[in-house]
Amino acid sequence: MQLAGILEPLEVKGLEFKNRIVMPPMYTGLATSEGAVTEELLEHYVQRSRALGLIIIEHSFVVREGRLGQRQLGCDNDSSITGLERLSSSIHASGVPVVLQINHAGRSADPNITGSQPVGPSPNGTVRELKVDEIKKIVRRFAEGAERAMRAGFDGAEIHGAHGFLLNQFLSPLTNHRTDQYGGSLENRIRFPLEVVEEVRAKVGGRLLLYRLGSDDLDPQGIHIKQSQKFAVKLEEAGIDIIDVSGGLCGSRPPELQDVQGYFVPQAQKIKEVVEVPVIGVGGIEDPEYADELILEGKVDLVAVGRSLFKDSEWAKKAIQKLRGR
Ligand SMILES: Cc1cc2nc3c(=O)[nH]c(=O)nc-3n(C[C@H](O)[C@H](O)[C@H](O)COP(=O)(O)O)c2cc1C
């Protein structure tokens, strides 16, 4: 069977991606201090959108207490919808599907911005442990954030479960020391993320639902790929359409992996072994030929190119020209 390269389209849930190049979510700091879309933010995405298969818009906070950046995008209230609608329609004008990443930073939230004490699965320094009723409330906030994105015309949502933010803090034994139904076994530690998936799925309906999976903490005591594979199977069962594989508590750009192109691709490959849904691979990808090989060799289904697109808004266009010219 002829395997597809990055120039080949991919259809997911009736939505066509014209190629396999994905812009992963990347915080720009271009929203207003209230979290609304600005002209600069709009321009940033429109410039980069044209040649892509899919755009995932940067992490937007679902509730004020889960905020991280001073000018982080938000979807925590209905006044965000008008700006988000302009963002989705501007990207759609280029014929590219767009999803919004939704997030709660948990214990990484910045109290100087939120004005409240950070919360997490377990107490730690200034971090307060979430009570069960608060967990349920946050599940609803994620669902409401996703619903706003749908009302704003997005093609779907991506739940941020990586890089040491709240859902990832529940997954990892390094940060989750609870003894109730949300801590202890893997089954318990994935309960909160799966509850979020279930409620968000209900709001997203037939549109796309992605999960950014913190697949590896790069710590012997932390999350490693065997556990992530089990979680990925559960995510698929819960109705996730695409698994976007990245790092866990080690973050998205661990210094020890920085000199390798495709540094989280091995983890994505392992996830791909256990699920049927498409998998996104990421990590320091710069060369179009390398990205193309990842698809041709069947290692991943989609390739996310972050900083290369940040640096050069024409990266995808040039990559396509180069590959077509071979
Ligand atoms: C400036 C910047 C902001 C980022 N913001 C986010 C974010 O909002 N959500 C997220 O899941 N990852 C975020 N990331 C991680 C990227 O999505 C990506 O996984 C990482 O940069 C590795 O890919 P790359 O080497 O192609 O850049 C960010 C990365 C950078 C450089």
The ligand as an ORCA input file, in Angstrom:
! r2SCAN-3c Opt
* xyz 0 1
  C       6.173     30.431     22.366
  C       5.546     29.089     22.585
  C       4.280     29.002     23.122
  C       3.668     27.752     23.313
  N       2.382     27.694     23.766
  C       1.750     26.494     23.839
  C       0.369     26.418     24.144
  O      -0.321     27.420     24.293
  N      -0.178     25.169     24.230
  C       0.535     24.029     24.005
  O      -0.018     22.927     24.092
  N       1.829     24.090     23.657
  C       2.444     25.275     23.554
  N       3.741     25.341     23.126
  C       4.428     24.098     22.674
  C       4.288     23.934     21.160
  O       2.956     23.674     20.795
  C       5.157     22.785     20.639
  O       4.727     21.575     21.191
  C       6.643     22.974     20.976
  O       7.066     24.289     20.658
  C       7.506     21.961     20.236
  O       7.327     22.086     18.857
  P       8.372     22.914     17.936
  O       9.735     22.412     18.284
  O       7.952     22.629     16.545
  O       8.233     24.362     18.304
  C       4.374     26.569     22.961
  C       5.656     26.676     22.433
  C       6.238     27.906     22.229
  C       7.610     27.974     21.608
*
